[in-house]
Amino acid sequence: MKILIYRWNSYNQNDIESAFKDAGCVCDIFNEKISNYENDPSFCEKLYTILKNGKYDFCFSINFFPLISGACHDTDTLYVSWNCDAPLLAMYHRNVFFDTNIIFEFDYNNLIEFKNMGVTNIYYLPLAANVKRYDQLLTKNNPFTEPPLPKSTDTLHEYTETDSAAYPVQNFSKPAQPLTGYDISFVGSLYEKNSYDKIQSDLPDYLTGYLDGAIFAQTQVSGGNILENLLTPEICSMIEEITDYKKSDDSFVTTKKLFSTTVLGFKAASVTRINNLNKLSKNFIHKVHLFTDSDISTLPLITAHPRVDYLTEMPFIFNKSKININMTIPNISSGLSLRVWDIIGCHGLLMTDFRPELLNFFKPDEDIVIYEDSNELIDKTSFYLKHDELRNKVTDNAYKKVSVLHTTEIRISEIIKTVKHTR
């Protein structure tokens, strides 16, 4: 099959492209930057010309892009997308209903939401791990080295995507020392530069109090997202009056969906991550390692390291840590983030908060470790640090499952099979 792949800075971009090529597909790359996700005539014109002249079996992108969907519809080209962020706000666009779309969704709750809207040709497809690449990398001499610890006042990078983009690239330039291993690790952002903190001072006291309460309530919930349901019509009206809320005529995303996701969701994730890491670092002195470019001034006892490269360094962190912590952003209501698959695929122990779809693939305490709250996180961390044999057994069980059933190659073969059946 001949396909056109839209390339952007998604962390699993290389793995997916490689899987398509390994499946025998001829892949052309389109990497034009989108200047405006709602309206970019130059981007659309270039893509239209390529599609018209290329005679592709389909065009593919990680995440659904309305502009690409429109160009494919205009050229009668199949547009295949695999959503790795949830909820993907770009999906709330009239182009999502085009019959030239084939959409794969990793979060089952989101899948059902769009099916109920009448979206056709949308399928469930969880994320995966490129186990083959991890195995090849981890059997080599360990090239990962770590520089001196960063200062807590270092400048920061704000994340605007969900957990699938939680591993930014770091180019080390300082003298380094060999990696030896870690007891407890977390790789990712603290989301401390979130939109809620930026607008909070402009909100009236009543609204601030209400939203603070909603955020606190979300941090007490394991395995679900209640933020959207807490935004009543009255609260949404107040938000619309105060904030500069704009959307295109083609978008049908609601204030409730937009605000609960882009504002409250990241703030709730920030509170949860900082609270959990503080509690862990107080109970396990010098044993909790954070790999991030976030401000660590709120984590006085954490052992901080610079952010790591997703492709070449992150696998060694997951593989060399006794326990890898996963804290899922509330925006992901039921699905499994990329970090879940990466940790297991790198032969690391996963200790994660709950999401319903975990039970579709893994058995708690046999394949993975699930904690319901911060107290249980502490208790289970203490237990598994003391029981090496059991910890290694759980790690092995999950790795074997993912290696056989949940690789990137398997997922791409499912995409190709579905496309062939649709055609």
Backbone torsions as a table, in degrees:
resi	resn	phi	psi	omega
1	MET	NA	145.3	178.1
2	LYS	-107.2	123.1	-175.8
3	ILE	-131.4	152.4	173.3
4	LEU	-107.4	121.1	-178.3
5	ILE	-105.1	127.0	173.1
6	TYR	-84.8	121.0	-176.1
7	ARG	-103.2	125.9	171.7
8	TRP	-136.6	-169.8	-170.4
9	ASN	-89.3	46.5	173.3
10	SER	-79.9	142.8	-173.2
11	TYR	-69.7	-27.4	178.4
12	ASN	-97.9	16.4	-179.0
13	GLN	-59.2	-50.3	-177.8
14	ASN	-62.6	-41.0	-179.2
15	ASP	-63.7	-41.3	-178.9
16	ILE	-70.7	-42.5	176.9
17	GLU	-60.2	-42.3	179.5
18	SER	-63.7	-38.7	-179.6
19	ALA	-66.1	-38.9	175.8
20	PHE	-62.0	-44.2	-179.8
21	LYS	-65.7	-40.9	178.3
22	ASP	-64.7	-25.4	178.0
23	ALA	-81.6	1.9	177.0
24	GLY	93.6	8.3	-179.7
25	CYS	-80.0	144.3	171.3
26	VAL	-91.2	118.2	-171.0
27	CYS	-114.1	122.7	168.3
28	ASP	-101.9	150.6	-175.6
29	ILE	-114.1	133.7	173.0
30	PHE	-119.9	115.6	-174.3
31	ASN	-125.0	26.5	176.3
32	GLU	-61.4	132.5	179.4
33	LYS	-76.2	142.4	177.1
34	ILE	-91.4	121.0	-179.3
35	SER	-84.1	-29.7	179.6
36	ASN	-144.8	115.0	-173.1
37	TYR	-69.8	-15.0	178.3
38	GLU	-94.7	-32.9	-174.4
39	ASN	-156.0	106.2	179.9
40	ASP	-140.1	84.5	-176.5
41	PRO	-58.2	-38.2	-179.1
42	SER	-63.6	-46.0	177.8
43	PHE	-59.7	-47.7	-177.1
44	CYS	-64.5	-38.5	-179.5
45	GLU	-65.5	-43.6	179.4
46	LYS	-64.7	-43.5	179.8
47	LEU	-66.1	-41.4	179.4
48	TYR	-58.2	-44.8	-178.6
49	THR	-64.0	-43.6	-179.9
50	ILE	-64.4	-43.8	-179.4
51	LEU	-65.9	-37.8	-177.3
52	LYS	-67.6	-35.5	-175.5
53	ASN	-96.6	-14.6	-171.0
54	GLY	-87.9	-20.7	-178.5
55	LYS	53.6	58.8	-178.1
56	TYR	-90.8	147.7	173.6
57	ASP	-69.4	-36.2	172.6
58	PHE	-166.0	163.6	173.3
59	CYS	-107.0	139.2	-175.4
60	PHE	-127.7	144.2	170.7
61	SER	-147.0	149.2	167.7
62	ILE	-77.8	121.0	-172.3
63	ASN	76.5	148.3	-179.6
64	PHE	-80.5	129.6	176.8
65	PHE	-118.6	117.4	179.9
66	PRO	-56.2	-37.2	-179.3
67	LEU	-64.6	-42.1	178.5
68	ILE	-67.4	-40.8	177.7
69	SER	-58.4	-41.9	-179.8
70	GLY	-66.1	-43.2	179.7
71	ALA	-65.3	-39.9	178.2
72	CYS	-66.1	-39.8	178.9
73	HIS	-63.9	-40.7	-178.8
74	ASP	-68.7	-25.8	-179.6
75	THR	-104.0	6.5	-179.6
76	ASP	57.1	43.9	178.3
77	THR	-110.3	136.1	174.9
78	LEU	-63.6	135.2	177.0
79	TYR	-116.6	115.1	-178.4
80	VAL	-108.7	127.3	178.0
81	SER	-132.9	148.1	177.6
82	TRP	-123.3	107.9	-176.4
83	ASN	-76.8	125.9	179.7
84	CYS	-115.4	-0.1	174.4
85	ASP	-119.9	148.4	-178.8
86	ALA	-146.7	139.7	-15.2
87	PRO	-73.6	141.7	179.1
88	LEU	-85.7	108.4	-173.5
89	LEU	-65.4	-23.8	177.3
90	ALA	-64.4	-18.7	178.8
91	MET	-71.0	-22.2	-177.7
92	TYR	-85.3	63.9	-173.5
93	HIS	-143.9	145.9	-174.4
94	ARG	-59.0	-25.5	-179.5
95	ASN	-67.5	-15.8	-179.3
96	VAL	-64.5	-18.1	-177.9
97	PHE	-90.6	-1.3	-179.3
98	PHE	-62.3	140.0	-179.5
99	ASP	-77.7	-4.4	175.8
100	THR	-88.1	-2.0	179.1
101	ASN	-85.5	143.6	162.6
102	ILE	-129.9	112.3	-171.0
103	ILE	-114.0	132.3	175.1
104	PHE	-111.7	130.9	-173.3
105	GLU	-122.0	129.3	-177.2
106	PHE	-85.9	-17.3	-178.9
107	ASP	-105.1	116.7	-172.8
108	TYR	-64.7	-36.6	178.0
109	ASN	-61.2	-39.6	176.7
110	ASN	-66.4	-38.7	177.3
111	LEU	-56.4	-49.7	-179.2
112	ILE	-63.6	-38.2	179.2
113	GLU	-58.0	-47.0	-177.4
114	PHE	-77.5	-30.5	173.2
115	LYS	-61.7	-41.7	179.3
116	ASN	-66.6	-23.2	176.0
117	MET	-77.8	-15.1	-177.7
118	GLY	103.3	11.0	177.3
119	VAL	-73.0	126.9	178.5
120	THR	-102.9	168.7	-179.5
121	ASN	54.9	44.1	173.3
122	ILE	-121.7	133.3	-170.6
123	TYR	-133.2	154.0	177.9
124	TYR	-84.3	127.9	176.8
125	LEU	-149.3	103.6	178.8
126	PRO	-63.4	162.5	174.3
127	LEU	-71.3	-177.8	-172.3
128	ALA	-157.5	-179.9	178.7
129	ALA	-124.4	142.3	174.6
130	ASN	-87.5	75.4	-173.5
131	VAL	-61.4	-37.5	-179.5
132	LYS	-59.5	-44.4	179.5
133	ARG	-67.2	-40.9	178.7
134	TYR	-61.7	-44.9	-179.3
135	ASP	-60.5	-44.0	-179.5
136	GLN	-64.3	-40.7	-178.8
137	LEU	-68.6	-44.3	-173.0
138	LEU	-75.5	-17.7	177.5
139	THR	-85.4	-9.7	176.6
140	LYS	-81.5	169.4	172.8
141	ASN	-61.6	136.5	-174.2
142	ASN	-65.9	109.7	-179.4
143	PRO	-85.7	-5.0	-173.5
144	PHE	-78.4	129.9	173.8
145	THR	-131.7	156.1	-176.0
146	GLU	-123.4	134.9	-179.5
147	PRO	-82.1	177.9	175.6
148	PRO	-57.2	156.9	-177.2
149	LEU	-63.7	142.4	179.1
150	PRO	-75.5	157.0	173.8
151	LYS	-74.8	149.7	-177.6
152	SER	-69.8	-12.0	-179.0
153	THR	-99.1	10.8	179.4
154	ASP	-57.9	151.1	177.4
155	THR	-68.5	158.6	-166.8
156	LEU	-123.7	163.5	175.9
157	HIS	-119.1	128.3	-179.1
158	GLU	-88.8	131.5	176.6
159	TYR	-89.0	139.5	179.3
160	THR	-120.9	6.1	-178.6
161	GLU	-120.8	171.3	-179.9
162	THR	-81.6	-166.3	-167.4
163	ASP	-63.7	-18.3	178.1
164	SER	-64.4	-14.9	179.0
165	ALA	-117.1	40.9	-173.6
166	ALA	-93.5	6.1	-176.5
167	TYR	-125.0	83.9	-178.8
168	PRO	-72.5	164.1	-175.6
169	VAL	-86.8	137.0	177.2
170	GLN	-125.8	128.1	173.0
171	ASN	-103.3	110.5	-176.5
172	PHE	-74.8	135.2	179.5
173	SER	-128.1	-2.3	-178.3
174	LYS	-99.7	160.4	176.0
175	PRO	-55.0	141.3	-171.3
176	ALA	-125.9	163.1	177.5
177	GLN	-129.2	151.7	-175.6
178	PRO	-63.0	147.8	175.7
179	LEU	-76.0	133.2	-179.9
180	THR	-115.0	-27.7	-178.5
181	GLY	133.2	161.4	-174.9
182	TYR	-138.2	154.2	175.1
183	ASP	-80.3	-57.2	-176.1
184	ILE	-130.3	129.6	-177.4
185	SER	-133.5	147.4	168.6
186	PHE	-136.3	127.2	177.9
187	VAL	-111.0	116.4	179.1
188	GLY	156.2	-178.7	-176.6
189	SER	-89.0	153.6	170.8
190	LEU	-91.3	-3.8	-179.2
191	TYR	51.1	34.2	-175.2
192	GLU	-74.9	-16.9	174.3
193	LYS	-100.2	67.3	-176.7
194	ASN	-99.6	160.6	-175.5
195	SER	-65.7	-31.2	-177.7
196	TYR	-62.5	-44.0	-179.9
197	ASP	-64.6	-28.7	-179.9
198	LYS	-72.5	-32.8	-175.8
199	ILE	-102.6	-8.3	-171.6
200	GLN	-57.7	-39.9	-177.3
201	SER	-67.2	-19.1	-179.8
202	ASP	-90.9	-5.1	-176.9
203	LEU	-88.8	146.2	173.8
204	PRO	-65.1	156.6	-174.3
205	ASP	-57.3	-41.7	-177.8
206	TYR	-62.2	-44.8	-178.1
207	LEU	-68.0	-39.4	177.2
208	THR	-60.3	-45.5	179.7
209	GLY	-61.8	-41.7	-179.3
210	TYR	-65.7	-45.5	-177.9
211	LEU	-69.6	-37.2	175.1
212	ASP	-60.3	-40.0	177.8
213	GLY	-65.2	-39.4	179.0
214	ALA	-65.2	-41.8	179.0
215	ILE	-63.5	-44.4	178.6
216	PHE	-61.7	-43.3	179.1
217	ALA	-59.7	-40.1	179.4
218	GLN	-64.0	-37.4	-179.3
219	THR	-68.1	-16.1	179.5
220	GLN	-93.2	-1.4	-176.4
221	VAL	-102.7	133.4	176.6
222	SER	-108.6	124.4	172.6
223	GLY	84.1	27.2	178.2
224	GLY	-167.9	172.0	179.8
225	ASN	-125.2	115.4	-179.7
226	ILE	-107.7	-2.3	-173.1
227	LEU	-61.7	-44.0	-176.8
228	GLU	-62.5	-39.9	-179.4
229	ASN	-70.0	-20.2	-179.8
230	LEU	-84.1	-10.4	179.1
231	LEU	-90.5	97.6	-178.4
232	THR	-74.4	165.1	176.3
233	PRO	-55.5	-37.7	179.7
234	GLU	-65.9	-43.0	179.3
235	ILE	-65.6	-40.8	178.6
236	CYS	-63.2	-38.1	177.7
237	SER	-62.9	-42.2	177.7
238	MET	-63.0	-40.4	179.4
239	ILE	-63.3	-43.0	-179.1
240	GLU	-65.1	-33.6	179.5
241	GLU	-71.1	-31.7	-173.3
242	ILE	-92.2	-38.6	-175.1
243	THR	-94.3	160.6	178.3
244	ASP	-89.1	76.7	-173.9
245	TYR	-94.1	115.2	-179.4
246	LYS	-133.7	147.4	174.0
247	LYS	-149.3	160.5	179.8
248	SER	-76.4	164.3	179.0
249	ASP	-65.5	-20.9	-178.5
250	ASP	-86.6	-10.8	-178.0
251	SER	-92.8	139.3	175.9
252	PHE	-120.1	21.9	175.3
253	VAL	-67.7	138.7	-177.0
254	THR	-91.0	160.8	174.0
255	THR	-58.8	-40.2	179.7
256	LYS	-58.9	-48.5	-179.6
257	LYS	-66.4	-46.4	-176.5
258	LEU	-63.3	-48.9	-174.4
259	PHE	-72.3	-40.0	-179.7
260	SER	-66.1	-28.2	-177.5
261	THR	-88.1	-58.6	-171.3
262	THR	-79.4	-19.4	-177.3
263	VAL	-112.1	-64.3	-174.0
264	LEU	-71.4	-37.2	-177.3
265	GLY	-61.1	-43.9	-179.6
266	PHE	-70.8	-34.9	177.1
267	LYS	-66.6	-43.5	178.3
268	ALA	-62.1	-40.1	177.3
269	ALA	-63.4	-39.8	179.4
270	SER	-62.7	-47.1	179.9
271	VAL	-60.7	-46.2	-178.6
272	THR	-62.7	-46.2	-176.8
273	ARG	-66.1	-43.5	179.7
274	ILE	-65.8	-43.6	179.6
275	ASN	-62.7	-46.4	-178.1
276	ASN	-65.9	-42.0	-179.2
277	LEU	-69.2	-34.8	175.6
278	ASN	-64.8	-43.1	-179.1
279	LYS	-66.8	-41.5	177.8
280	LEU	-62.7	-46.4	-175.6
281	SER	-69.1	-25.9	176.2
282	LYS	-75.8	-30.5	-179.1
283	ASN	-89.1	-24.5	-178.4
284	PHE	-129.8	79.4	-174.1
285	ILE	-61.6	130.4	177.7
286	HIS	64.6	15.0	-178.6
287	LYS	-114.6	-5.8	-176.5
288	VAL	-105.9	120.2	-174.8
289	HIS	-114.9	129.2	-179.4
290	LEU	-117.1	125.8	178.7
291	PHE	-109.3	108.8	-169.9
292	THR	-164.4	166.8	168.3
293	ASP	-111.9	14.3	-179.4
294	SER	-78.7	163.9	175.7
295	ASP	-71.1	120.7	-176.9
296	ILE	-101.8	14.7	-177.0
297	SER	-64.4	-21.2	177.7
298	THR	-87.5	1.8	-179.0
299	LEU	-125.3	73.1	-171.8
300	PRO	-65.1	-23.3	-176.5
301	LEU	-103.8	2.4	-177.9
302	ILE	-76.1	149.5	170.6
303	THR	-96.4	107.5	-170.7
304	ALA	-100.0	145.1	177.8
305	HIS	-133.5	158.1	175.9
306	PRO	-63.8	162.7	174.8
307	ARG	-60.9	158.2	-175.0
308	VAL	-121.4	156.4	179.1
309	ASP	-74.2	130.6	-176.4
310	TYR	-61.2	-43.2	-172.7
311	LEU	-80.6	-41.2	-168.8
312	THR	-108.9	-19.1	-174.6
313	GLU	-118.3	-40.1	-179.4
314	MET	-53.2	-42.7	-179.3
315	PRO	-56.3	-35.1	-179.8
316	PHE	-70.3	-33.9	176.9
317	ILE	-63.0	-50.7	-179.1
318	PHE	-62.1	-40.1	-176.9
319	ASN	-72.5	-33.4	-174.6
320	LYS	-95.7	3.2	178.8
321	SER	-98.4	137.5	177.0
322	LYS	-66.7	-39.3	179.6
323	ILE	-135.4	127.3	175.2
324	ASN	-108.8	120.7	-177.7
325	ILE	-87.6	134.8	170.7
326	ASN	-118.8	128.8	175.5
327	MET	-125.7	104.5	-172.5
328	THR	-78.2	134.5	176.4
329	ILE	-64.7	140.7	-177.0
330	PRO	-58.1	-23.7	-179.4
331	ASN	-57.8	-29.2	176.4
332	ILE	-86.1	105.2	-170.0
333	SER	-83.6	-34.1	-177.8
334	SER	-135.9	-24.0	-172.3
335	GLY	-81.6	177.2	-178.4
336	LEU	-107.1	125.5	-178.3
337	SER	-68.7	165.6	179.9
338	LEU	-61.1	-33.5	-179.6
339	ARG	-58.7	-37.4	179.3
340	VAL	-57.3	-50.7	-177.5
341	TRP	-69.2	-36.9	-179.4
342	ASP	-64.2	-45.4	-179.7
343	ILE	-58.8	-49.8	-178.2
344	ILE	-66.9	-42.0	-179.5
345	GLY	-64.0	-24.6	176.7
346	CYS	-89.5	10.5	179.6
347	HIS	63.5	45.3	176.4
348	GLY	-114.8	156.9	176.4
349	LEU	-77.9	128.9	177.9
350	LEU	-99.8	121.5	169.6
351	MET	-116.4	112.4	-167.1
352	THR	-132.6	154.6	168.4
353	ASP	-69.6	168.3	-171.9
354	PHE	-85.1	139.8	165.4
355	ARG	-139.3	139.3	-173.4
356	PRO	-53.1	-36.3	-174.8
357	GLU	-73.8	-11.2	174.6
358	LEU	-56.2	-39.8	-175.5
359	LEU	-73.1	-12.7	175.3
360	ASN	-75.4	-20.0	-172.7
361	PHE	-122.7	-27.9	-172.1
362	PHE	-134.6	155.3	175.7
363	LYS	-103.2	125.2	178.6
364	PRO	-58.5	136.8	178.3
365	ASP	67.5	1.8	170.1
366	GLU	-112.1	-38.5	-180.0
367	ASP	-114.7	-37.7	-177.3
368	ILE	-140.9	170.4	176.1
369	VAL	-119.5	127.1	-178.8
370	ILE	-113.4	134.2	174.5
371	TYR	-116.0	144.9	-177.8
372	GLU	-95.0	-28.5	179.9
373	ASP	-154.0	-179.8	-175.3
374	SER	-65.8	-33.0	178.3
375	ASN	-65.3	-43.5	178.2
376	GLU	-69.0	-31.4	175.3
377	LEU	-60.0	-44.2	178.8
378	ILE	-65.3	-46.8	-176.9
379	ASP	-62.2	-45.6	-177.0
380	LYS	-73.2	-32.5	175.1
381	THR	-62.9	-45.8	178.3
382	SER	-59.9	-43.5	-178.2
383	PHE	-63.3	-48.9	-174.2
384	TYR	-76.4	-21.6	172.4
385	LEU	-69.1	-27.4	-177.2
386	LYS	-89.3	-15.4	-173.5
387	HIS	-120.3	83.4	-176.1
388	ASP	-62.0	-44.9	-176.0
389	GLU	-63.1	-45.0	179.5
390	LEU	-66.9	-40.9	179.1
391	ARG	-60.4	-43.6	179.6
392	ASN	-67.5	-35.1	178.6
393	LYS	-65.7	-45.0	178.2
394	VAL	-61.3	-44.1	178.9
395	THR	-59.6	-45.4	-179.2
396	ASP	-63.3	-42.3	-178.4
397	ASN	-59.5	-47.5	-178.2
398	ALA	-66.6	-42.1	-179.8
399	TYR	-59.4	-43.4	-180.0
400	LYS	-62.3	-41.5	179.4
401	LYS	-63.0	-47.8	-178.2
402	VAL	-66.3	-38.7	-179.0
403	SER	-61.5	-33.4	-175.6
404	VAL	-94.1	-32.9	-168.9
405	LEU	-117.1	-18.7	-167.0
406	HIS	-136.1	46.9	177.8
407	THR	-92.6	162.2	177.0
408	THR	-59.8	-38.8	179.6
409	GLU	-60.6	-41.0	179.4
410	ILE	-65.0	-42.2	-179.7
411	ARG	-65.0	-42.4	-179.3
412	ILE	-65.9	-36.2	176.5
413	SER	-63.8	-33.5	176.3
414	GLU	-67.6	-39.3	177.1
415	ILE	-62.1	-48.6	-179.0
416	ILE	-62.0	-41.9	179.1
417	LYS	-61.8	-43.2	-180.0
418	THR	-65.2	-41.8	179.6
419	VAL	-61.6	-45.8	-179.9
420	LYS	-61.3	-39.2	179.7
421	HIS	-68.6	-37.4	-179.7
422	THR	-68.1	-39.3	-178.9
423	ARG	-66.9	NA	NA
